[in-house]
């Protein structure tokens, strides 16, 4: 994950704040500690946090770690809390975290767990491991199994027997999952914790020469390096470090480098990140969020809260209620009352369709850019920050978008999108089956939307892709980030494409064809038009489908879809939906394609 610079600066400040508190507690209680892992690398090369990193790691020998668990809760300031099984029974972590209250930092696999989730630093217990390689391998295997059992008492993270939390699936064989399932069904978490503790500390009374976090072979430290620590500068303070730090790092991380290639600059990539105080930037202040709303009482609160909880706050949020007949607008009003600082406006109008609702919001925006979000979908907390980062690096683009995941019946699937960052050709990508933009991923320059007349009012299907083509015809450029920061609800209620009525629009997909433009763009137009016509035919729109067969007969790239449309339209109307549902179900199972 690439962090927006404003976000990373604030996150590092929060981490240093927590670190200062932990150091204070350790000094007060005379508890030795040492830096390890990526924090040790940062101290060695940067005398601070590695510039792209998002955490701090400390280690303690088991004896000192258990002293910290006993004494820290009473010594930590009220802004901080200690998270470990002894203080929070629902935690999935077998080590300790010190978290800052009033903040949030949640990785994908932990979203939804009822645990403390503030920004944190990790504190790992180090135990002696046997010098005998065979005994070491056996210990690691036993510890790994019991750690998995401990985690599984809080959350399931594997594909077998249960649904992985939020679709985050870690590799694990069916046999291993069955063993974990059996153990967790028969043993309490307390008992598993004691068994894990026994395995971790099995060799602590021996004369072994190396300390290690038993699950992490790379973090091996010589006993003498811990028993004779040295001071290292780190972000304006001095921390304790294993002696001969460079030797420790090179012995266990290989040929360490100060500046890694971007694809190796790893971090935790949180799904939710919030600071104690709202944060804005020059770029985020140029963004208005527009949410069209029609009868989405089941989803609108989630969508709106996903904007409120952005790490970087947009300038304003405009919700356009397009004549809802359910309680959607009341839910929005309640949220507005609870969050007056977020500059949310609710605009009401008679039902005119999603394009008219979007256009109304765009016309009321007071910023240079408009971020579109459908009421069915939601953003991860880094969406505005990532768009702001793209605006900094690619300032002249017309549209900015990110990758997205598809939520289908409570399971999550990565959508087919480009895999590299930068300027993309949405027409060429679409012909490869890749999505570069859907409304909920798109932030668009407002003047560009105004120049093309906004979204085509009265058009019920494909109105977003009509806009993407028109922007390209006007010379617009699209910028894409492969970070998946949007969740598209494929099975949400009231998707416009699920309901067919004859369109009453002065615009059409067919009008986008232009003999003077590139074949790629014309093929993209045909792809949009044929896909739309298939939906229309299935819903009974035989005449519209026939018109599309004539209008897009020129296509060479989309012949298979054209044949599919011709076949469907030749069937009796009552048979079209069942046949098409079988086709779509098979396509989803095989390739997870289709929104």
N, C-alpha and C positions, 0 to 999 in steps of 0.2 A: 504494500500500500504506500502511495506517495501522499504525504501530508501537505496540506496548505501551510505556508510558512507561518501565518498568524496562529494557526491551530498548534503547530509543533512548538512554537515559542511559548505559548501559554501552557501546553502540556508539560514541557520541560520545567517551567517555573513551578507547577504544581508538584511534580516529582521531587524537585529539590526541596520544596517545603516539607513534604512527608519525610524525606531523607534527613533533614535537619532535626525533625522531631524524634526519629528513631535513634539518631546519634545522641541526642540529649538524654533519652531514656537509658541507652547503653552506658553512657558515661556516669549517669546518676547511680545506676545499679552495678557498675563495674563489670559489665558483661562484654567480653571480647567478641568481635565480629571481623569479617574481612570481605572485600569486594570479590566478585567472581563473575564468570561468564562474560556476557557482552559489556557489563559495567567495567570489568577489568580491562577489556580491550579499549573502551572509551578512555579510561584513566591513562593507559599507556600511550595512545596516539593523540588524544585530544585534551587530556586533563579535564574531561567533562563527559557528558552523555554523548554517545555516538550520534552524529547529527541527524540520522534518519531513524534512530531507535526511539522506542516509546515506553521503556520501563527501566527500572533499576533493580539489580539483584545483589543481595547480601547473603553471606554464608556464616554459619556458626557450627562449631562442633556440637555433637548431640547434647553434652552436658550443659553447655552454655545456651543452646537453643531451648532446652526445657526450663532453664532458669528464666529466659525471656518470656516464655509462655506463662509462667507463674506470676512474674512481676510487672510485665508491661501493661496489662489492663488497668491497673491502679495508677500507673505513672503517666500514661499517654494523656495528652490534652484532650479536651472535650470535642475538638474537631476531628479526632482520629479514632479508629477502632482497630482492634486486633481480630483477624478472621482466621480461625483454625478450628479443628473439630472440638477442641476443649472449650471454645467460646461460642461456636455456631455449629450445631449438630447437622444442619442441612448442607454444609459446604461440601463440594465435590473435590476439594483440594487436600492432599495429604501433607502439605507444607503450609507455612503461615504467610499471610499477607497483612500489611498495615495499610488500611484504606482511609481516604479522606472523605468525611461526611459532606453532603451537599454537592457531590460530583458523581459522575457515572462513567464507567469504562467497562463495556461488556462485549466480549468476543461472541461470535455467532453461536457457538455450541452451548453457551450459558444463558442465552436470552430466555427470559421467562422463568428462570429459577428464582425462588423466593429467598434470596440471600442478599447480604450487603454487596453493593456493586460499584463502590466509589473507585476513583483513580487510586492506584496502589503501587507499592514496591513489594517484591517477593523476598522472603527470608527462608532459606533452605537449611535443613539440618544435614550436616556432614557426618558420615559414619566411616569407621575403618572397614576396609574390604580386604579379603585374604590375598596374600601374595601368590598363592597357588591358582593358576589360570582356570583349572577345572572347577575349583570351589567358587571362584569368582563368577563364572558363567552360571553355575547352579543358583547362586544367590540372586543374581540379576533376574533369572527366569522366575524364581519364586516371588521376588518383590514385585516384578511386573504384573504377575497374576493377581496378587492381593491388592495392588493399587487399582487395577481394573475393577475388581470386585467392590472396592471402597467407592470408586467413582460411580459405579452402576447403582449403588444404593440411592444416589441423588439424581442421576440422569443416564440415559442410554445413548451410546455414541456409535453403535455398530449396526450393520444392515440386517443381521439375522435375529429373528424371533420377536423383535420389537421395532417400533419406528424410531429412528435416530432423531434426537432433539433438533428441531429447525432444519432437518435435512442434512445436518453436518455428520458425515459418515467417515469414521476412521477405519483403517484396514484391520480386519480380525477374521480369522477363520470361523466356520460354522461350529467346529468342535470346541474351539476356545469360548465362543459365545455361549454354547450350551453349558460348558463347565461353569462360566461366570453366572449364568442364570440359575443353575442349581444351587450354587453356594449362596447367592444373594437371597434365594427363596428360603433357605434353611437357617441362615445366620443373621443376627442383628448387626447393625453398622458398628456398634460398640465392640462387638466380638471381632469383627473383621479388622477394626482399627488396632485392637490389641495384637492380633496375629500379624498384621503388617509391621507394627512396631517391633515385635520380636524378631522378624526376619531382617529388618533394617539394622538392628543393633546386635545381630548374632555374633559379630567378630570384634565388638568394641573393647572387650577385655583381653584381646590378644596383643601381640607385639607387631602387628601388621604395620607396614611402612607408608601406606597411602590412605588418604581420605577421599571420599567421593559421595556425590548424590547417587545412590546406587542405581537409579534408573537412567543416569546420564553419563555414559562412559567418558565423554570428552572432558568433563569437569573434574578430572583426576588431579589431586594435589598431594605432593609429598608431605609426609607428616612433619618433617623438619621445616618446610616452608610455612606451615600454619603455626608451628610452635615458636617461630622466630619471625614475626610479621614486621613489615616496614610501612612507613607512611607514604602516601601518594596524594598529590593534589587532584582535586576533583570538584570543578565548579565553584571555586572560591573557598573551599575548605579542604582539610586533609583527612583522608580516610585510611583505615588499616587495610593492608594488602598482603597477600602471601609474599614472602621474600623471593628475590630473583624473578620478578613478575614476567619479564620478557621470556625467560626460559620456560616458565610454567605455561605461558600462552603458546609458544612455538611447539613445545612438546605435545600439547594436547589439541591444538587447533591447526597445526601444520604451518604452511606458509602464510601467516596472517598479513594482511595489507591494510593500509590506512584508508584507502578509497576503493571500495568494492565496485564492480559493475552494477548498474542500476537493478538488473534482474536478480542480484544476490543481496540487495539491501532489504533484508527481511525485518518485519516487525509483527505486532499482534493483530493489526488491522481490525480494530474494534467495530462492531456493528452499531453500538451506541456509545457516544462520547459527549459528555456535558461537563461544563465547568461551573464553579460555584457562582460566577458572575457571567451573564450573557456576553458574548463576544461578537463583534462585527468587524468588517474590513471595508476598505474603499470599494472593493469589487462586490461584496455581498450587499452593500448599501445601494447598489445599482440594480437590484433584483426585486421584482414584484412577483409573488406567487399567486397564480390564478387557478381556482378550483371550481369547475362547473358542478352543480349539484342538482340531482333529480332523483328523489325517492331512494336514498342510500342510507337509511337510518342504521343499518347494520354495519356499515363500513366507514361512515364519514368521520366519526370520532377518531378512529385509528389513523386515517389519512391526515386529519388536521393536527393531531398531536405529533405526528412524525415531522411536521413542519416546525411546530413550536419547539421541539426538542433538537433542532439542528445545532451543531457545534458552532457554526457561524450563522447568525440571525439575518434573514433577509430584511429588506426595508419595510415591506408591508405584505399582508395576505388579504386577497380579495376572494370571497366565496360568493358565487352567483347562484342563487336558488332559482332554478328554472321551473317554477310552479309546482314544487313538490306537494304531494298530497299526504305524505306520512309525517313523522316527527323529525325529519332531517334538520329543518331550519331551527327548531327548538334546541336540538343538540348543539348546533353551532352557536346559538345565542348563549347557551350555558357556558360553553368554552370561552367565548369572548368575555363574559363577565368574570370568569376565573383567571383570565390572563390579559388584563388591560394593557400590560406593557408590550404586547406583541403586535400591536397595530393591525388588528384584524377587522375587516369590514364585511358585513353581510348585505348583499344587494338582492332584492327580490324582483322578479319579473314574471309575467305570464309565460306558460310553457311555449318555447319556440325552438327547442332543440339544442344539442350540445354545442354546435358551432356558434349559434347566436349567444349562448351563455359565455363561451370563451371570448367572443368578440366584445361583449359588454365589459368583461373584466379587463381585457387589453386596453379598451378605450379609457378606462378609469385609472389605469396604472400611471404612476408619476415617475417611473424610473426608465432607464434605457433598455433593460432586459426584462423579459417575462418568462418565468418558470412555470410550466404547465404541469398540473397534477390532477388526475382523475380521482373522483371520490372513492372509487373502488380500491385504489392502489395506495402505496405508502413508500416513503423514502427511509433509508438508513440515515443516521444522524450526520454522516459526512458528505451528503449529496451537495449541499450549497457550498461547502468548503472545497470540494473537488471541482465544481464548476468555476468557482472563484480562482482556483489555481490554474485551470485551463485558460481563463480569461487573461491571466497574467502572462502566460507563455505563448498564447496564440490570440493576440488582442484583436485581430481584424476579422474574426470569423462571424458568420451569421447565426449559426446554431451550435450549441454545445450539448452533448449528451453523454450518457454513461451506459455501461452494460447493465443488465437486469436479470433477475431470476423470476421464473414463473411459478406461482403457487397454484397447485392443482390438487384439490381435495386434501388439503393439509400436508401435502408433500411439496418439496421445493426442487426445481430443476433449473439449471443454468440455461438461459436462452442462447441461441446461436447468434453471436455477435463478432465483430472484428476482435482480434487479439492483440493489437498494437495501438499505442496512443498516437494521436496526431490528426492531421487532415485526412478525411476519407471521402470517397466517392459513394454516396448512398445508393445510387442506381447500380453501380457495378457490384457493390456488396450485396444488394438485394437479389441480384441474379445468381449469386452464390448461395442464397438461402440465409443470409446474415442480416440481422436487424441493426441498423445504425441509430434509429430513433423511433420511439413511440411517444405519444404525448407526455406520459408521466416521466420520461427520461429527458425531455427537451427543455432547454432554456434558449430563447430566441430573441434576437435583437428586435425591439419593438417597432422601429421605423421600417424594418424589412417586412414585417407582417402587415403594417399599414399600407405599404406600397403595393402589395398584391391584393389588398382588400380584405385581409383577414381570412378566417375560415369560411368555406362555402356554406352559407346558411341554407337550410332545407336538405342538405345532403346528409344521409343517415349512416352510410357505410363508406369508409375510405376517405373521409374528409381530412384526416390528418395527413395521409400520403399525398392527397391533392396539394396540400400546402407544401410538403417537402419538394414535390416536383416544381411547383411554381417558384419556390425560393431558388432552386437550381437554375431554372430558366432565366431568373433575374441576375444570375451570376453569383449567388450566395455560396459560401463555403461552410462545410460541416466539420466540426472538431469532435473527436470521440475519445473517451477514456474507457479502458477495459475493466476498470474497477466496477464491480457489481454493487450498486448503491440504491437500486430501486426494486421493489417487489410488485409484480404485476399479478393480480388475482384473476386467473383464467376462468374460474367458476363463480366469480362474484355475481351478485344479483344485478339485474337490470343492465347488462351489457347491451349497448345499442345494436350490435350485430346479431343478437339473439332474437330480435323483434323486427319483422318486416312489414313496412307499409310503403306504398308508392311514394317516391320522393317528390317533393315540390321545390325544386331548386333550379335556378337559372344556370347552374354549373353542372359539369359532368366530367367523368374521367376521360372519356373519348376526346373531349376538347383539348386535352393536354398534348395530343399527338401533333408533332410539327416536323414536316419533312426536312427542314433545314437543320434540325438539331441532331445530336449524335444518335447512332443506332442503339447505343447502350441505354440512353434515356428513354427512347421510344419503346424499347423492350421492357423497361421498368414500368412504363405507363401501361403496357399490355398486361404485365403481371398483376398490377393493381386492379385493372378493369376486369380481368378474367376471374380473379379471386373474389371480387365483389359480386360478380354475376353468378358465381356458384352459390353464394349465400342467398342471393335473390331467388334463384331457381328453386332451391331447396324449400324456401318459404312460400313458394307459389308464384313467384314473379316470372312467368314464362316469357312474357313479352320483353321485359328488360334483358333477360338472358339471351334471347334471340338477337336483340340489337347489339349486345356485346359480341356475339359470335361473328356478326358482320363487321363491327368496328375494329376488332382486333385480329381479324383473319391474317393480317400481315406478319404476325409474330413468327419468328423462327426458334426462339429460345424457349418459348412456353407452349410448345405443341402438345405436350402431355396433358397439361392443365386444360388446354382448349378441347382436347378429346374428352376429358372428364366432364367438362361443361356440356358438350354436345350430347354425351350419353345421358347425363342426368336430366337434361331438358327434354329428352325424348321419352322419358319414363312417365307413367301416370303420376300426378302430383302427390298422391297418398303414399307412393313408394319411394319418392326421392329422399325424404328425411331418413328413413331407416337405412337405405343403401349408403347415403353420405355419412351417417353416424358410424357405420361399420368401417368405412374408409378412414375417417378421422381417428377412430379409436385405434386402428391398426398403425396408422402413421405416428400417433402419439406413443404407442408402446415401442415401436421400432426405433424412432428417431427423436422423440420428445419435441417434435416440431408442431407449430401451429398455436396461435393465440386464441 
